[in-house]
Amino acid sequence: MARSQNGWTVLQSPPPAVTVPGTNVRLTIRPGDVTQVLSEVARRFHSEVEPIDQGIRDDWGWAYRPIRGQQSGFSNHASGTAIDLNATQHPRGVKNTFTSAQERAVRRILASTRDERTGRQVVRWGEDFSTTVDGMHFEINADAEAVSRVARRFREGIDDDMKASDPVRLGTGSRIVLNQPDGVITYEESVAIQTAAAVQTIQVLTDFMAEQRRANAQILAELKVIRANQDNQG
């Protein structure tokens, strides 16, 4: 049975396409634990590095083909264990297509795929290839057991509630105001900012109402004086 470069069996027909959470992008990825891991990588790439659903079809998964630039041996795409994200922005062989902030974000994502038993990340980035760099490329770099452990951790961590450490991407304006070079803050920080803004808004309204009451009292006092003068003149 044919195997791809990372040791996973080759799929001769495309696996089912899955939608990357939070996007309209669909990728053909090996079903099961591999889908769990690589779709999470793609989801976080979209959220923390750069959007992948900008109307350009340059995000791919399965492809039945040999390793690029070689006459033999199957690519990891052939086993459905590799994905390419924003390929037109990060062409194979082109270096430095990511900013420093983006690279730090990618490193955080890769670190989250670390298998606690082996201490190794189960996803490898093409930017780290020793031959031809491939910044668009992310591939499984571990056996099924290690991938299963990481996938299980991802599944157990998925729920409807935001966690304090979950990343929240800022808009350009907010990024400038908050002096946050990565454009990402934690959910806890975003809640603190929203709370502070709400408190400030309440304080502004309270001050306005107090000032309005003082103004009304002054108007009533002046009217009282006017009426008294009119009575005296009458």
N, C-alpha and C positions, 0 to 999 in steps of 0.2 A: 504494500500500500504506500503510495507516494506521500511524502511529508514535506512541509515547507521548511525554510531555514531554521526556524525555532523549534522544530520537532513535532509540530501539530499536523494532523492528517489533512491532506488537501481535499477541498470540496470541489467537485467537478461541476456543480450547478450552484447558482447564487442562493445564499440563505435568505430568510425573510428579512425585509427591510424594517428598521425600527426608527422611530422619530426621536431625535435628540430632545430631551426635556427642555421646554422653554423656547423651542425654535420650530421652524417648519422644515428643517433639514432631516432627510431620511438617509440612513446608512445601512448597507448590507453587512452585518456582522455575525460571526458565528454564534448561534443561539446558546443560551444558558449563561454560565458565569462570565464568559468572554464579553458577551453583550452587556452584562451588568457593569463590568469594569470599564470597557472602552466607551460606553455611552455616558458614564459618569465623568470620564476624562473630557469627552467632547462637551458635555453640559457645563463643566467648570471652565473649560477653555473659552466657551462663548460668554460666560458670565464674568470671568476674571481677567481674561487676556484681551480678546477682541471678538466682536460678533461674527458668527459664521453664516448668518442667514441674510445676506445683503443682496439677494437677487441674482447672484452668480453661482452657477453650478460647478463648484470647485472643491467639493467635499465628497470623498469616496471611501468605500470599504472593500468588499470582496472583488477580486479580479483574478481569473484563471490565467496566470502568466508566469514566466521564469523571473528570476532575480534580475532587476534592471542592470543592463550592461554585461550580463553573463549569458552563456549559451546553454547552461544546464543548471539544475536546481530551481526549486519553486520559491517564488516570493512569499512572504508571510501574508500578503493579500490573498493568495490562493487558498489559504486555510481559513480565511475570514478572521484573522487575528491581527489585522493592521488597519488603520484608518489614516486618511490624509485630510487635513483641515486647512481651508483657505490656501489651496495649492497655488493660485495665481499670485498671491501676495508673498509666498515663501517658496519659490521655485527650487527644485533639486539642484544642488551645486552652488547656490548663491548664499554667501555668508552674511551675517549681520542684518537680517531682515526683521529682527525683533528689537525693540528698545530694551534698555536695561530693566526697566520696570516690568515689561512684559516677560522677559526671561525669568525674573524673580517669581512672577506669578506662575509660570509653567513649572518651575522647580518646586513650588509649594504643592501643585497638583500631583506631580510625580511622587513627591514624598508621601502623599496620602495613599499611594498604592504599595507602600512597603509591607511586605509579609512579616509579621511579628516572629514567626518561627525561624525563618532563614535570615531575616534582617535585610533582604534585598527587595528592591522595587520590582514589581511584576510588569511594569510598563517602561519601555525604553523610548527615548526621543531621538529622532533622526538627526537632530542638531548635534548629538554626541557621537555620531558615527566617526570612526577613525579614518575612513577613506573619503567618500563624498558626502558632505553634509546634506541633510534633507529635512529642513525645518518644519515642513508640513506634516511629517510622518510620525505616527505613534504606533508602537507594536507591542504585543505580548512578548515578554522575555522571561518566562518561567513555565514550569510544568503545571498540569491541571490541578494538582493538589494545592499549590501555592495560590494560584488564581482563585480557586474555590474559597480559600480562607479570606482573601481580600474581598471577594464578591459578597461573601456572607456578612462581613463587617459593613460593607456599603448598604446591603439590604436592611440590616438591623438599624442602621443610622438614618434611614429614610422615613420621615413622618411628615405630618402636616404642620408641625410647629417649627418655627425658626429657632435655632440654637444661638447662644450668645456669640459663638465664634464664627457663625456662618457669614460669608462675605456678602457685601452689598455694594454694587457698582454705582459710583457717583456720576452725575452728569458733568459736562465740562465746566459749567459755572461753579458748581459745588466744589469741584476738585480744586479750582483756583482759590476760592474763598477759604477752604479748609486746609490749603497747603498740603494736600495728600498726593504725592507724585504717582503712586500706583493707580489712583482713581478708584480704590477699593477700601472700604472700612468694614468693620465687623457689625453684625446686627445689633450687638450691645451698644456700640458707639452711636449707631444711627438712632436707636431708641433714646439715648441720652440727649442727642442733638434735638430730636423732635420734642422731647419733654421740656428741654430748656427753652425752645422756641414757643411752646404752648404756655409755659410759665411767664415768659416775657410778654406774650400777647395778652394774657390775663392781667398782668401788672399794668400794661398800657391802658387797657380798658378800664381797670379800677381807677387809675389816676385820672382818666378822662371823665369818668362819672363823678369823681370827687370834685374836680374842677367845675364840672357842669352844675353840681349842687351849690358850690360857692357862688357861681355866676348867677344862678336863679335866686339865691338868698339876697345877693346884692341888688338885683333888679326889684325884688319884692320890697326891700327896704327903701329904695329910691321911690317906688310907687307910693309907699306909705307916706313918705315925706311930701310928695306932690299933692296927695289927697288932703293931707293935714293943712297945707298951705292954702288949697282951694277952699276948705271949710272956713279957715280964718278970714279969707277975703270975702266969703259970702256973708 
